[in-house]
């Protein structure tokens, strides 16, 4: 994180749990944008001075329509942006739920109902 401070044009924050925003804001360049798409149950603390001094922006977005979704997929493919997920079989679901309750999850779970996916 330290090495990446002030290097990012934008960040899409998908975290739906309460978490600090200051470390993410610190990663942004001047005029950088932090876009919130996760929906935590409780309000997040938003430090204002780093936004003002760095001319940084925080925005929110609900899921886009088909056009926006396709644009994001095309952008990700063009720039080789991939998701970090943990693929689990359906019979691991109870264990996955226990891990979520213990906050023992590094990536999002993808449940492979048909047992056709491979973890990367």
N, C-alpha and C positions, 0 to 999 in steps of 0.2 A: 504494500500500500504506500509506503514511504517513497519508494522509487517512482510511483505512478502519480504522485501529487501534482496537480496542475496540468495534466497531460490530456485530459479527455474532453472532447467536444460535447458529448452527451452520454447520459446513463439512463437506461430503462430499469427502474426498480420494481421488481415483481414480488418482493417480499410482502407477505400478508400477515406478518407478526410485528409486534412493536419492536422497533430497532432505531438506533441513532442515525440521524441524517447527516450530521457534521462530517463524519469520515467520507461520505459520498460527495458532499459539497466540496470538500478539500481536493478531491480528484479532478474537479472540473477546471478547465481553462477559463479565462475571462470570456464572458458571453456564453458560457456553457449552460446546458439545460439538463436538469434532473426531472425525468418524467415518471410520475408515480402511477403504476397500474395495479399494484397490490392493494388490498383493502384491509388494513389492520382493524381489529375490534375496538381498540382504544386510540385516541388522538396521539399523533406523533409530535415531539417537540421540534420546532423549526427555528434554528438560530438565524436571526435576521442580519446581523452585521457581516458575516461572511458573504451573504448574498449581495448586500449593498456595496461593500468594498470591492468585490470581485466582478460586479455586474453579471451575476449569475441568476438563473431563473429556475423556479420549481413549478411544474405543471402537473396536471392530472389528466388521465384519459381512461375512459371506459373502453371496452373492446370496440374496434373499428368495424366498419362494414366489409363486404367482400372485396371491394376495390382496395381499401387500405390494408387489409389482411394480405392480399396478393402482392401488393407493393412491398410489404415487410418481408414476405417469403422470398421474393425476387432479390431484395437488397441483401438478405442474409446469405442466399446462395452465391451471389456475385462476390461477396466479401468473405466467403468461407466462414461464416458465423454459425456455430452449432450450439445446441443446448447441452448442458451437462446434466444428465439424468441418471437415476438408478433404475434399471429395468428389473421388475420383480414378477415372478409367476403369481397367479391368482391365489395359490395355496399359501403364499407368504403374506397375504393381506393382513391377517391378525397381528403378526409380528411387526409389520410395517406400521400399523396403527399404534402399537405399543411404543415403537421407536419414536413416532411423532409426539406422543405424550411425554416422552423423556427428552425431547429435543435432540435426539441422536440421529439427525438426518443431515447429510451434507448437500445433497442435491434433491430435486423433485423426484418423486416416485412416478414411474410409468408402469401401469399394470398391464402385463402381456396376457390378456385373456385367452388368446388363441395359441399362445406359446410359439409365436412366429418371429419375435424380435430378438435381437442380440444386443447386449450392453456394449458400449464403446469406451 
